[in-house]
Amino acid sequence: MNKISEEVINELLKLKTDGTLYHRENSTLEFKEQFNFAGLAEYLRDFAAFANNNGGYLIFGVKDSPRTLIGMSDKAIQQFNKIDPQKITGGILEHFSTEINYEFDNITINNKTFGVFYIYELNKKPVIAKKDAGDIIKNGDIHYRYGGRTDRIRYAELEAIIGERIEQSDKEWRNFLKSSANIEPSKTHILSSQSTMIGKDNNIIYIDSDTAEKINFLKKGEFREKTGEKAIMLIGEAKMMETRTIEKEVEKSLIELYPYTCRDLEKEIYKINPSIKQGDIYAIIKDNNLKYKKEYSDFNFRSKKQKELYETQGIVTKGTPSLYNQYAVDYILEALSSST
């Protein structure tokens, strides 16, 4: 949490020498002039779009065309300061299929106040609209952040999201089955929400040490003074099962997953549309942060140290090449066709 700080917002609102904004709207940044509760449906649509992509900032107090910093009006500040998180979360749950995590705050820069929301990327995408809100949100819509705009998701992005979710689910099942295979069947029982029993003839529960630390056991004859505290009634004894090493899943190589270098990417795009300019290709990659999205691209680190630096601090060593897949090709072609 805590994605909103004066340092970060100062950078996002940095100005050029002519007084206009240095940063333009992109897949992780949206500007709006004033905050008004009447525009809540529009804001929630942006929430869903950011959550289905890589997350992002929604900043109030920026004038459009040209982009200049005006700050929120007194009325907008009053409304922003009266925001009830329960109302925002309630609106999300009313109109969308799952909860969206966010934080908000106001930041003052050069005596101007800006309202800021940060929307977190969803762990299990997509979030889907389940209820209409006028003409802004429609039942069944999946919103996605493209460059500097929110739009209904297109085929390439939806296919990538579905593929990623299937792979994530498959990996969880594979890990679960590998772990289960190490437990002796005769001493294995299933604990489900539909049953109050764990086995029939054996009063010993076999669990691993990590799980044991997260469970409160209530032995027969003991009582909890704190009403409502969750616990498991234990009749018999609980023993720690021996930890066993599970062979790590063999994953596809980086080149198999991302077969295109930057030059290969250009060639694949030129095969479909030879008139596309190289600068337009890389503008889309930059504006949509494609280099940082696993569904389209990954970094080909030259050393373990470079990889650890990125994973721990988000720093990419200068000169680290990016590799791309077919989803990236499709994304760029579709983005270019929709902009013409």
Phi and psi in degrees as GROMACS dihedral restraints (atoms count N, CA, C in turn):
[ dihedral_restraints ]
;  ai    aj    ak    al  type     phi  dphi    fc
    3     4     5     6     1    60.5    20    10
    4     5     6     7     1    60.1    20    10
    6     7     8     9     1   -90.5    20    10
    7     8     9    10     1    -7.9    20    10
    9    10    11    12     1  -105.1    20    10
   10    11    12    13     1   117.3    20    10
   12    13    14    15     1  -142.2    20    10
   13    14    15    16     1   160.3    20    10
   15    16    17    18     1   -61.6    20    10
   16    17    18    19     1   -36.8    20    10
   18    19    20    21     1   -63.4    20    10
   19    20    21    22     1   -46.8    20    10
   21    22    23    24     1   -65.3    20    10
   22    23    24    25     1   -45.4    20    10
   24    25    26    27     1   -69.4    20    10
   25    26    27    28     1   -35.1    20    10
   27    28    29    30     1   -57.8    20    10
   28    29    30    31     1   -41.3    20    10
   30    31    32    33     1   -67.0    20    10
   31    32    33    34     1   -43.7    20    10
   33    34    35    36     1   -66.5    20    10
   34    35    36    37     1   -26.6    20    10
   36    37    38    39     1  -104.8    20    10
   37    38    39    40     1    20.9    20    10
   39    40    41    42     1   -61.8    20    10
   40    41    42    43     1   142.2    20    10
   42    43    44    45     1  -107.4    20    10
   43    44    45    46     1   150.9    20    10
   45    46    47    48     1   -83.0    20    10
   46    47    48    49     1   176.1    20    10
   48    49    50    51     1   -64.9    20    10
   49    50    51    52     1   -24.5    20    10
   51    52    53    54     1   -87.7    20    10
   52    53    54    55     1     4.6    20    10
   54    55    56    57     1    89.4    20    10
   55    56    57    58     1    -2.3    20    10
   57    58    59    60     1   -92.6    20    10
   58    59    60    61     1   165.0    20    10
   60    61    62    63     1   -69.6    20    10
   61    62    63    64     1   141.1    20    10
   63    64    65    66     1   -74.3    20    10
   64    65    66    67     1   -43.4    20    10
   66    67    68    69     1   -90.0    20    10
   67    68    69    70     1   136.0    20    10
   69    70    71    72     1  -100.8    20    10
   70    71    72    73     1   166.5    20    10
   72    73    74    75     1   -61.4    20    10
   73    74    75    76     1   142.5    20    10
   75    76    77    78     1  -148.6    20    10
   76    77    78    79     1  -163.7    20    10
   78    79    80    81     1   -68.6    20    10
   79    80    81    82     1   -14.0    20    10
   81    82    83    84     1  -121.8    20    10
   82    83    84    85     1    13.6    20    10
   84    85    86    87     1  -148.4    20    10
   85    86    87    88     1   128.7    20    10
   87    88    89    90     1  -135.8    20    10
   88    89    90    91     1   133.3    20    10
   90    91    92    93     1  -107.1    20    10
   91    92    93    94     1   145.6    20    10
   93    94    95    96     1  -139.4    20    10
   94    95    96    97     1   152.5    20    10
   96    97    98    99     1   -74.5    20    10
   97    98    99   100     1   -54.1    20    10
   99   100   101   102     1  -136.4    20    10
  100   101   102   103     1   152.7    20    10
  102   103   104   105     1   -92.3    20    10
  103   104   105   106     1   136.4    20    10
  105   106   107   108     1  -151.1    20    10
  106   107   108   109     1   130.5    20    10
  108   109   110   111     1   -58.8    20    10
  109   110   111   112     1   -24.7    20    10
  111   112   113   114     1   -64.2    20    10
  112   113   114   115     1   -21.3    20    10
  114   115   116   117     1   -96.4    20    10
  115   116   117   118     1    17.3    20    10
  117   118   119   120     1   -57.8    20    10
  118   119   120   121     1   -41.3    20    10
  120   121   122   123     1   -60.3    20    10
  121   122   123   124     1   -40.2    20    10
  123   124   125   126     1   -65.2    20    10
  124   125   126   127     1   -40.2    20    10
  126   127   128   129     1   -65.9    20    10
  127   128   129   130     1   -41.6    20    10
  129   130   131   132     1   -65.6    20    10
  130   131   132   133     1   -33.9    20    10
  132   133   134   135     1   -62.5    20    10
  133   134   135   136     1   -41.1    20    10
  135   136   137   138     1   -65.1    20    10
  136   137   138   139     1   -37.9    20    10
  138   139   140   141     1   -55.1    20    10
  139   140   141   142     1   -49.1    20    10
  141   142   143   144     1   -63.3    20    10
  142   143   144   145     1   -40.5    20    10
  144   145   146   147     1   -64.0    20    10
  145   146   147   148     1   -44.8    20    10
  147   148   149   150     1   -64.5    20    10
  148   149   150   151     1   -43.1    20    10
  150   151   152   153     1   -63.2    20    10
  151   152   153   154     1   -34.3    20    10
  153   154   155   156     1   -79.3    20    10
  154   155   156   157     1   -10.6    20    10
  156   157   158   159     1  -109.1    20    10
  157   158   159   160     1  -124.4    20    10
  159   160   161   162     1  -109.0    20    10
  160   161   162   163     1    19.7    20    10
  162   163   164   165     1    79.8    20    10
  163   164   165   166     1   175.1    20    10
  165   166   167   168     1   168.8    20    10
  166   167   168   169     1   178.2    20    10
  168   169   170   171     1  -106.2    20    10
  169   170   171   172     1   136.8    20    10
  171   172   173   174     1  -117.1    20    10
  172   173   174   175     1   112.9    20    10
  174   175   176   177     1  -117.9    20    10
  175   176   177   178     1   128.0    20    10
  177   178   179   180     1  -103.1    20    10
  178   179   180   181     1   139.0    20    10
  180   181   182   183     1   117.4    20    10
  181   182   183   184     1    18.4    20    10
  183   184   185   186     1  -120.5    20    10
  184   185   186   187     1   122.5    20    10
  186   187   188   189     1   -77.6    20    10
  187   188   189   190     1   145.8    20    10
  189   190   191   192     1   -93.8    20    10
  190   191   192   193     1   146.1    20    10
  192   193   194   195     1    48.9    20    10
  193   194   195   196     1    80.5    20    10
  195   196   197   198     1   -82.7    20    10
  196   197   198   199     1   159.2    20    10
  198   199   200   201     1   -72.8    20    10
  199   200   201   202     1   109.6    20    10
  201   202   203   204     1  -133.4    20    10
  202   203   204   205     1   156.7    20    10
  204   205   206   207     1   -87.8    20    10
  205   206   207   208     1   116.6    20    10
  207   208   209   210     1  -116.3    20    10
  208   209   210   211     1   -16.9    20    10
  210   211   212   213     1    73.6    20    10
  211   212   213   214     1   164.3    20    10
  213   214   215   216     1   -77.5    20    10
  214   215   216   217     1   148.4    20    10
  216   217   218   219     1   -70.5    20    10
  217   218   219   220     1   166.0    20    10
  219   220   221   222     1   -57.4    20    10
  220   221   222   223     1   -40.9    20    10
  222   223   224   225     1   -64.6    20    10
  223   224   225   226     1   -43.4    20    10
  225   226   227   228     1   -64.8    20    10
  226   227   228   229     1   -39.0    20    10
  228   229   230   231     1   -62.5    20    10
  229   230   231   232     1   -43.2    20    10
  231   232   233   234     1   -60.4    20    10
  232   233   234   235     1   -44.2    20    10
  234   235   236   237     1   -67.7    20    10
  235   236   237   238     1   -41.0    20    10
  237   238   239   240     1   -63.1    20    10
  238   239   240   241     1   -40.1    20    10
  240   241   242   243     1   -70.4    20    10
  241   242   243   244     1   -16.5    20    10
  243   244   245   246     1   -95.2    20    10
  244   245   246   247     1     6.8    20    10
  246   247   248   249     1   -58.5    20    10
  247   248   249   250     1   128.4    20    10
  249   250   251   252     1  -102.7    20    10
  250   251   252   253     1   112.3    20    10
  252   253   254   255     1   -54.0    20    10
  253   254   255   256     1   -32.5    20    10
  255   256   257   258     1   -65.8    20    10
  256   257   258   259     1   -33.3    20    10
  258   259   260   261     1   -70.0    20    10
  259   260   261   262     1   -41.8    20    10
  261   262   263   264     1   -64.1    20    10
  262   263   264   265     1   -50.1    20    10
  264   265   266   267     1   -62.8    20    10
  265   266   267   268     1   -38.7    20    10
  267   268   269   270     1   -62.1    20    10
  268   269   270   271     1   -40.1    20    10
  270   271   272   273     1   -64.7    20    10
  271   272   273   274     1   -38.4    20    10
  273   274   275   276     1   -63.1    20    10
  274   275   276   277     1   -49.7    20    10
  276   277   278   279     1   -68.5    20    10
  277   278   279   280     1   -28.1    20    10
  279   280   281   282     1   -71.6    20    10
  280   281   282   283     1   -36.5    20    10
  282   283   284   285     1  -105.9    20    10
  283   284   285   286     1   -13.8    20    10
  285   286   287   288     1  -128.9    20    10
  286   287   288   289     1   163.5    20    10
  288   289   290   291     1   -75.9    20    10
  289   290   291   292     1   -17.3    20    10
  291   292   293   294     1  -151.6    20    10
  292   293   294   295     1   165.0    20    10
  294   295   296   297     1   -72.2    20    10
  295   296   297   298     1   144.8    20    10
  297   298   299   300     1  -116.6    20    10
  298   299   300   301     1   126.5    20    10
  300   301   302   303     1   -85.0    20    10
  301   302   303   304     1   138.6    20    10
  303   304   305   306     1  -154.3    20    10
  304   305   306   307     1   166.8    20    10
  306   307   308   309     1  -141.7    20    10
  307   308   309   310     1   160.3    20    10
  309   310   311   312     1  -148.7    20    10
  310   311   312   313     1   156.1    20    10
  312   313   314   315     1  -168.1    20    10
  313   314   315   316     1   166.8    20    10
  315   316   317   318     1  -113.1    20    10
  316   317   318   319     1   143.6    20    10
  318   319   320   321     1  -125.1    20    10
  319   320   321   322     1   134.0    20    10
  321   322   323   324     1  -104.1    20    10
  322   323   324   325     1   125.9    20    10
  324   325   326   327     1  -131.2    20    10
  325   326   327   328     1   121.4    20    10
  327   328   329   330     1    50.8    20    10
  328   329   330   331     1    47.8    20    10
  330   331   332   333     1    64.5    20    10
  331   332   333   334     1    16.4    20    10
  333   334   335   336     1  -115.0    20    10
  334   335   336   337     1   137.2    20    10
  336   337   338   339     1  -102.5    20    10
  337   338   339   340     1   132.1    20    10
  339   340   341   342     1  -122.1    20    10
  340   341   342   343     1   132.7    20    10
  342   343   344   345     1   -88.7    20    10
  343   344   345   346     1   136.0    20    10
  345   346   347   348     1  -133.3    20    10
  346   347   348   349     1   129.8    20    10
  348   349   350   351     1  -111.8    20    10
  349   350   351   352     1   140.3    20    10
  351   352   353   354     1  -117.3    20    10
  352   353   354   355     1   126.2    20    10
  354   355   356   357     1  -106.6    20    10
  355   356   357   358     1   129.4    20    10
  357   358   359   360     1   -85.8    20    10
  358   359   360   361     1   147.3    20    10
  360   361   362   363     1   -63.9    20    10
  361   362   363   364     1   139.1    20    10
  363   364   365   366     1   -75.7    20    10
  364   365   366   367     1   137.4    20    10
  366   367   368   369     1   -70.0    20    10
  367   368   369   370     1   -43.0    20    10
  369   370   371   372     1  -119.2    20    10
  370   371   372   373     1    99.0    20    10
  372   373   374   375     1   -88.5    20    10
  373   374   375   376     1   159.9    20    10
  375   376   377   378     1   -99.6    20    10
  376   377   378   379     1   162.5    20    10
  378   379   380   381     1   -89.6    20    10
  379   380   381   382     1   133.0    20    10
  381   382   383   384     1  -120.0    20    10
  382   383   384   385     1   138.7    20    10
  384   385   386   387     1   -69.4    20    10
  385   386   387   388     1   132.8    20    10
  387   388   389   390     1  -117.2    20    10
  388   389   390   391     1    -1.4    20    10
  390   391   392   393     1  -152.2    20    10
  391   392   393   394     1   141.3    20    10
  393   394   395   396     1   -69.0    20    10
  394   395   396   397     1   149.3    20    10
  396   397   398   399     1  -136.1    20    10
  397   398   399   400     1    84.5    20    10
  399   400   401   402     1    60.5    20    10
  400   401   402   403     1  -137.6    20    10
  402   403   404   405     1   -94.8    20    10
  403   404   405   406     1     1.7    20    10
  405   406   407   408     1   -87.1    20    10
  406   407   408   409     1   -46.2    20    10
  408   409   410   411     1  -119.3    20    10
  409   410   411   412     1   129.8    20    10
  411   412   413   414     1  -120.9    20    10
  412   413   414   415     1   138.3    20    10
  414   415   416   417     1   -50.5    20    10
  415   416   417   418     1   126.1    20    10
  417   418   419   420     1    94.7    20    10
  418   419   420   421     1   -10.2    20    10
  420   421   422   423     1   -71.4    20    10
  421   422   423   424     1   144.0    20    10
  423   424   425   426     1  -118.1    20    10
  424   425   426   427     1   116.3    20    10
  426   427   428   429     1   -94.0    20    10
  427   428   429   430     1   147.8    20    10
  429   430   431   432     1  -146.0    20    10
  430   431   432   433     1   149.8    20    10
  432   433   434   435     1   -94.2    20    10
  433   434   435   436     1   114.5    20    10
  435   436   437   438     1  -113.4    20    10
  436   437   438   439     1   115.4    20    10
  438   439   440   441     1    51.9    20    10
  439   440   441   442     1  -120.6    20    10
  441   442   443   444     1  -101.8    20    10
  442   443   444   445     1    27.2    20    10
  444   445   446   447     1  -146.3    20    10
  445   446   447   448     1   157.8    20    10
  447   448   449   450     1  -100.6    20    10
  448   449   450   451     1   133.0    20    10
  450   451   452   453     1  -148.4    20    10
  451   452   453   454     1   169.6    20    10
  453   454   455   456     1   -68.3    20    10
  454   455   456   457     1   143.8    20    10
  456   457   458   459     1   -65.7    20    10
  457   458   459   460     1   147.0    20    10
  459   460   461   462     1  -101.4    20    10
  460   461   462   463     1   171.1    20    10
  462   463   464   465     1   -55.6    20    10
  463   464   465   466     1   -49.9    20    10
  465   466   467   468     1   -59.3    20    10
  466   467   468   469     1   -44.4    20    10
  468   469   470   471     1   -70.5    20    10
  469   470   471   472     1   -39.9    20    10
  471   472   473   474     1   -65.8    20    10
  472   473   474   475     1   -41.6    20    10
  474   475   476   477     1   -62.4    20    10
  475   476   477   478     1   -40.0    20    10
  477   478   479   480     1   -64.8    20    10
  478   479   480   481     1   -41.2    20    10
  480   481   482   483     1   -65.2    20    10
  481   482   483   484     1   -45.3    20    10
  483   484   485   486     1   -63.5    20    10
  484   485   486   487     1   -43.3    20    10
  486   487   488   489     1   -61.0    20    10
  487   488   489   490     1   -42.1    20    10
  489   490   491   492     1   -65.3    20    10
  490   491   492   493     1   -39.0    20    10
  492   493   494   495     1   -68.6    20    10
  493   494   495   496     1   -39.6    20    10
  495   496   497   498     1   -63.2    20    10
  496   497   498   499     1   -43.9    20    10
  498   499   500   501     1   -63.7    20    10
  499   500   501   502     1   -40.4    20    10
  501   502   503   504     1   -63.2    20    10
  502   503   504   505     1   -44.1    20    10
  504   505   506   507     1   -64.6    20    10
  505   506   507   508     1   -42.5    20    10
  507   508   509   510     1   -61.8    20    10
  508   509   510   511     1   -40.4    20    10
  510   511   512   513     1   -65.4    20    10
  511   512   513   514     1   -41.0    20    10
  513   514   515   516     1   -62.5    20    10
  514   515   516   517     1   -41.7    20    10
  516   517   518   519     1   -67.5    20    10
  517   518   519   520     1   -40.8    20    10
  519   520   521   522     1   -62.4    20    10
  520   521   522   523     1   -43.3    20    10
  522   523   524   525     1   -64.4    20    10
  523   524   525   526     1   -39.6    20    10
  525   526   527   528     1   -63.9    20    10
  526   527   528   529     1   -44.9    20    10
  528   529   530   531     1   -66.7    20    10
  529   530   531   532     1   -36.1    20    10
  531   532   533   534     1   -64.7    20    10
  532   533   534   535     1   -42.2    20    10
  534   535   536   537     1   -65.4    20    10
  535   536   537   538     1   -42.0    20    10
  537   538   539   540     1   -64.4    20    10
  538   539   540   541     1   -33.3    20    10
  540   541   542   543     1   -66.0    20    10
  541   542   543   544     1   -18.3    20    10
  543   544   545   546     1   -88.3    20    10
  544   545   546   547     1    -2.6    20    10
  546   547   548   549     1  -101.8    20    10
  547   548   549   550     1   134.9    20    10
  549   550   551   552     1   -62.8    20    10
  550   551   552   553     1   123.7    20    10
  552   553   554   555     1   -54.7    20    10
  553   554   555   556     1   -38.8    20    10
  555   556   557   558     1   -66.9    20    10
  556   557   558   559     1   -17.3    20    10
  558   559   560   561     1  -112.7    20    10
  559   560   561   562     1    19.3    20    10
  561   562   563   564     1  -109.5    20    10
  562   563   564   565     1   130.0    20    10
  564   565   566   567     1  -132.0    20    10
  565   566   567   568     1   152.1    20    10
  567   568   569   570     1   -97.4    20    10
  568   569   570   571     1   129.0    20    10
  570   571   572   573     1  -105.5    20    10
  571   572   573   574     1   117.1    20    10
  573   574   575   576     1  -130.1    20    10
  574   575   576   577     1   165.2    20    10
  576   577   578   579     1   -71.4    20    10
  577   578   579   580     1   -11.7    20    10
  579   580   581   582     1   -95.1    20    10
  580   581   582   583     1    -0.3    20    10
  582   583   584   585     1  -135.9    20    10
  583   584   585   586     1   146.4    20    10
  585   586   587   588     1  -101.4    20    10
  586   587   588   589     1     4.4    20    10
  588   589   590   591     1  -114.8    20    10
  589   590   591   592     1   147.5    20    10
  591   592   593   594     1  -119.6    20    10
  592   593   594   595     1    92.6    20    10
  594   595   596   597     1    81.2    20    10
  595   596   597   598     1   177.6    20    10
  597   598   599   600     1  -122.1    20    10
  598   599   600   601     1   -51.8    20    10
  600   601   602   603     1  -100.3    20    10
  601   602   603   604     1    -9.8    20    10
  603   604   605   606     1  -116.9    20    10
  604   605   606   607     1   124.0    20    10
  606   607   608   609     1   -93.7    20    10
  607   608   609   610     1    11.8    20    10
  609   610   611   612     1  -103.3    20    10
  610   611   612   613     1   127.9    20    10
  612   613   614   615     1   -99.6    20    10
  613   614   615   616     1   128.9    20    10
  615   616   617   618     1  -102.7    20    10
  616   617   618   619     1   115.9    20    10
  618   619   620   621     1  -135.9    20    10
  619   620   621   622     1   159.2    20    10
  621   622   623   624     1   -84.7    20    10
  622   623   624   625     1   164.3    20    10
  624   625   626   627     1   -66.0    20    10
  625   626   627   628     1   -35.0    20    10
  627   628   629   630     1   -64.0    20    10
  628   629   630   631     1   -41.5    20    10
  630   631   632   633     1   -67.1    20    10
  631   632   633   634     1   -39.5    20    10
  633   634   635   636     1   -59.1    20    10
  634   635   636   637     1   -35.9    20    10
  636   637   638   639     1   -67.3    20    10
  637   638   639   640     1   -20.2    20    10
  639   640   641   642     1   -97.6    20    10
  640   641   642   643     1    -2.6    20    10
  642   643   644   645     1  -109.6    20    10
  643   644   645   646     1   135.2    20    10
  645   646   647   648     1   -96.1    20    10
  646   647   648   649     1   116.5    20    10
  648   649   650   651     1   -94.3    20    10
  649   650   651   652     1   135.7    20    10
  651   652   653   654     1  -115.2    20    10
  652   653   654   655     1   105.8    20    10
  654   655   656   657     1   -73.4    20    10
  655   656   657   658     1   153.3    20    10
  657   658   659   660     1   -59.3    20    10
  658   659   660   661     1   129.9    20    10
  660   661   662   663     1    98.2    20    10
  661   662   663   664     1   -13.3    20    10
  663   664   665   666     1   -93.6    20    10
  664   665   666   667     1   155.0    20    10
  666   667   668   669     1  -135.7    20    10
  667   668   669   670     1   151.2    20    10
  669   670   671   672     1  -102.9    20    10
  670   671   672   673     1   131.6    20    10
  672   673   674   675     1   -75.7    20    10
  673   674   675   676     1   -29.2    20    10
  675   676   677   678     1   -82.8    20    10
  676   677   678   679     1   110.3    20    10
  678   679   680   681     1   -62.1    20    10
  679   680   681   682     1   134.8    20    10
  681   682   683   684     1    88.7    20    10
  682   683   684   685     1    -1.4    20    10
  684   685   686   687     1   -70.3    20    10
  685   686   687   688     1   129.7    20    10
  687   688   689   690     1   -76.3    20    10
  688   689   690   691     1   138.7    20    10
  690   691   692   693     1  -157.2    20    10
  691   692   693   694     1   167.5    20    10
  693   694   695   696     1  -110.4    20    10
  694   695   696   697     1   128.4    20    10
  696   697   698   699     1   -73.5    20    10
  697   698   699   700     1   123.5    20    10
  699   700   701   702     1  -112.7    20    10
  700   701   702   703     1   113.9    20    10
  702   703   704   705     1  -113.4    20    10
  703   704   705   706     1   109.2    20    10
  705   706   707   708     1   116.4    20    10
  706   707   708   709     1  -135.2    20    10
  708   709   710   711     1  -146.1    20    10
  709   710   711   712     1   156.8    20    10
  711   712   713   714     1  -112.7    20    10
  712   713   714   715     1   130.8    20    10
  714   715   716   717     1  -119.9    20    10
  715   716   717   718     1   145.7    20    10
  717   718   719   720     1   -80.9    20    10
  718   719   720   721     1   126.2    20    10
  720   721   722   723     1   -83.1    20    10
  721   722   723   724     1   153.4    20    10
  723   724   725   726     1   -66.0    20    10
  724   725   726   727     1   132.9    20    10
  726   727   728   729     1   -74.7    20    10
  727   728   729   730     1   133.0    20    10
  729   730   731   732     1  -123.7    20    10
  730   731   732   733     1   146.2    20    10
  732   733   734   735     1   -80.4    20    10
  733   734   735   736     1   130.1    20    10
  735   736   737   738     1  -102.4    20    10
  736   737   738   739     1   132.0    20    10
  738   739   740   741     1   -61.6    20    10
  739   740   741   742     1   130.8    20    10
  741   742   743   744     1   -66.9    20    10
  742   743   744   745     1   139.0    20    10
  744   745   746   747     1   -61.8    20    10
  745   746   747   748     1   136.2    20    10
  747   748   749   750     1   -79.9    20    10
  748   749   750   751     1   119.0    20    10
  750   751   752   753     1  -102.0    20    10
  751   752   753   754     1   157.0    20    10
  753   754   755   756     1   -66.1    20    10
  754   755   756   757     1   149.5    20    10
  756   757   758   759     1   -70.4    20    10
  757   758   759   760     1   159.9    20    10
  759   760   761   762     1   -59.0    20    10
  760   761   762   763     1   -40.2    20    10
  762   763   764   765     1   -69.1    20    10
  763   764   765   766     1   -32.2    20    10
  765   766   767   768     1   -66.9    20    10
  766   767   768   769     1   -39.7    20    10
  768   769   770   771     1   -76.8    20    10
  769   770   771   772     1   -35.1    20    10
  771   772   773   774     1  -131.3    20    10
  772   773   774   775     1    84.1    20    10
  774   775   776   777     1   -79.9    20    10
  775   776   777   778     1    -8.6    20    10
  777   778   779   780     1  -106.9    20    10
  778   779   780   781     1   127.8    20    10
  780   781   782   783     1   -76.8    20    10
  781   782   783   784     1   176.9    20    10
  783   784   785   786     1   -57.4    20    10
  784   785   786   787     1   -43.5    20    10
  786   787   788   789     1   -66.9    20    10
  787   788   789   790     1   -40.3    20    10
  789   790   791   792     1   -62.1    20    10
  790   791   792   793     1   -40.3    20    10
  792   793   794   795     1   -58.7    20    10
  793   794   795   796     1   -47.2    20    10
  795   796   797   798     1   -57.5    20    10
  796   797   798   799     1   -45.9    20    10
  798   799   800   801     1   -61.5    20    10
  799   800   801   802     1   -41.7    20    10
  801   802   803   804     1   -63.8    20    10
  802   803   804   805     1   -37.7    20    10
  804   805   806   807     1   -70.5    20    10
  805   806   807   808     1   -41.2    20    10
  807   808   809   810     1   -65.9    20    10
  808   809   810   811     1   -26.4    20    10
  810   811   812   813     1   -61.9    20    10
  811   812   813   814     1   -36.1    20    10
  813   814   815   816     1   -87.0    20    10
  814   815   816   817     1   -40.8    20    10
  816   817   818   819     1  -141.1    20    10
  817   818   819   820     1    91.7    20    10
  819   820   821   822     1   -66.6    20    10
  820   821   822   823     1   -16.2    20    10
  822   823   824   825     1   -85.8    20    10
  823   824   825   826     1    -5.5    20    10
  825   826   827   828     1   -68.6    20    10
  826   827   828   829     1   138.0    20    10
  828   829   830   831     1   -86.0    20    10
  829   830   831   832     1   144.0    20    10
  831   832   833   834     1   -59.0    20    10
  832   833   834   835     1   -40.7    20    10
  834   835   836   837     1   -61.4    20    10
  835   836   837   838     1   -34.6    20    10
  837   838   839   840     1   -67.6    20    10
  838   839   840   841     1   -36.4    20    10
  840   841   842   843     1   -61.2    20    10
  841   842   843   844     1   -49.1    20    10
  843   844   845   846     1   -77.4    20    10
  844   845   846   847     1   -20.2    20    10
  846   847   848   849     1   -67.4    20    10
  847   848   849   850     1   -40.2    20    10
  849   850   851   852     1   -67.8    20    10
  850   851   852   853     1   -41.7    20    10
  852   853   854   855     1   -59.5    20    10
  853   854   855   856     1   -43.0    20    10
  855   856   857   858     1   -71.2    20    10
  856   857   858   859     1   -48.4    20    10
  858   859   860   861     1   -64.6    20    10
  859   860   861   862     1   -27.1    20    10
  861   862   863   864     1  -107.1    20    10
  862   863   864   865     1     8.4    20    10
  864   865   866   867     1    53.7    20    10
  865   866   867   868     1    37.7    20    10
  867   868   869   870     1   -61.9    20    10
  868   869   870   871     1   -29.5    20    10
  870   871   872   873     1   -62.8    20    10
  871   872   873   874     1   -24.6    20    10
  873   874   875   876     1  -103.4    20    10
  874   875   876   877     1    10.2    20    10
  876   877   878   879     1  -111.6    20    10
  877   878   879   880     1   117.1    20    10
  879   880   881   882     1   -61.1    20    10
  880   881   882   883     1   -26.0    20    10
  882   883   884   885     1   -72.3    20    10
  883   884   885   886     1   -12.8    20    10
  885   886   887   888     1  -122.2    20    10
  886   887   888   889     1   -30.0    20    10
  888   889   890   891     1  -155.3    20    10
  889   890   891   892     1   161.5    20    10
  891   892   893   894     1  -152.6    20    10
  892   893   894   895     1   157.2    20    10
  894   895   896   897     1   -86.3    20    10
  895   896   897   898     1   138.4    20    10
  897   898   899   900     1   -96.6    20    10
  898   899   900   901     1    81.2    20    10
  900   901   902   903     1   -66.5    20    10
  901   902   903   904     1   143.5    20    10
  903   904   905   906     1   -87.6    20    10
  904   905   906   907     1   -14.2    20    10
  906   907   908   909     1  -152.9    20    10
  907   908   909   910     1   162.5    20    10
  909   910   911   912     1   -63.2    20    10
  910   911   912   913     1   -36.6    20    10
  912   913   914   915     1   -62.6    20    10
  913   914   915   916     1   -42.0    20    10
  915   916   917   918     1   -62.9    20    10
  916   917   918   919     1   -42.0    20    10
  918   919   920   921     1   -65.2    20    10
  919   920   921   922     1   -43.5    20    10
  921   922   923   924     1   -65.1    20    10
  922   923   924   925     1   -36.4    20    10
  924   925   926   927     1   -62.4    20    10
  925   926   927   928     1   -40.3    20    10
  927   928   929   930     1   -70.3    20    10
  928   929   930   931     1   -43.7    20    10
  930   931   932   933     1   -68.9    20    10
  931   932   933   934     1   -32.5    20    10
  933   934   935   936     1   -92.9    20    10
  934   935   936   937     1   -33.5    20    10
  936   937   938   939     1  -123.1    20    10
  937   938   939   940     1    -4.4    20    10
  939   940   941   942     1    72.9    20    10
  940   941   942   943     1    18.1    20    10
  942   943   944   945     1   -98.1    20    10
  943   944   945   946     1   125.8    20    10
  945   946   947   948     1  -100.6    20    10
  946   947   948   949     1   121.0    20    10
  948   949   950   951     1   -60.7    20    10
  949   950   951   952     1   135.2    20    10
  951   952   953   954     1   -57.0    20    10
  952   953   954   955     1   134.3    20    10
  954   955   956   957     1    91.8    20    10
  955   956   957   958     1    -1.7    20    10
  957   958   959   960     1   -70.3    20    10
  958   959   960   961     1   121.0    20    10
  960   961   962   963     1   -75.1    20    10
  961   962   963   964     1   152.9    20    10
  963   964   965   966     1  -106.9    20    10
  964   965   966   967     1   146.5    20    10
  966   967   968   969     1  -116.0    20    10
  967   968   969   970     1   150.3    20    10
  969   970   971   972     1  -129.6    20    10
  970   971   972   973     1   161.2    20    10
  972   973   974   975     1  -117.9    20    10
  973   974   975   976     1  -175.3    20    10
  975   976   977   978     1   -66.8    20    10
  976   977   978   979     1   -29.5    20    10
  978   979   980   981     1   -60.2    20    10
  979   980   981   982     1   -37.4    20    10
  981   982   983   984     1   -65.1    20    10
  982   983   984   985     1   -41.9    20    10
  984   985   986   987     1   -59.4    20    10
  985   986   987   988     1   -49.4    20    10
  987   988   989   990     1   -62.4    20    10
  988   989   990   991     1   -40.8    20    10
  990   991   992   993     1   -60.9    20    10
  991   992   993   994     1   -48.9    20    10
  993   994   995   996     1   -65.1    20    10
  994   995   996   997     1   -42.8    20    10
  996   997   998   999     1   -61.8    20    10
  997   998   999  1000     1   -42.0    20    10
  999  1000  1001  1002     1   -70.5    20    10
 1000  1001  1002  1003     1   -39.5    20    10
 1002  1003  1004  1005     1   -63.4    20    10
 1003  1004  1005  1006     1   -40.3    20    10
 1005  1006  1007  1008     1   -68.1    20    10
 1006  1007  1008  1009     1   -39.2    20    10
 1008  1009  1010  1011     1   -68.4    20    10
 1009  1010  1011  1012     1   -33.4    20    10
 1011  1012  1013  1014     1   -77.3    20    10
 1012  1013  1014  1015     1   -17.4    20    10
 1014  1015  1016  1017     1   -91.8    20    10
 1015  1016  1017  1018     1    -7.4    20    10
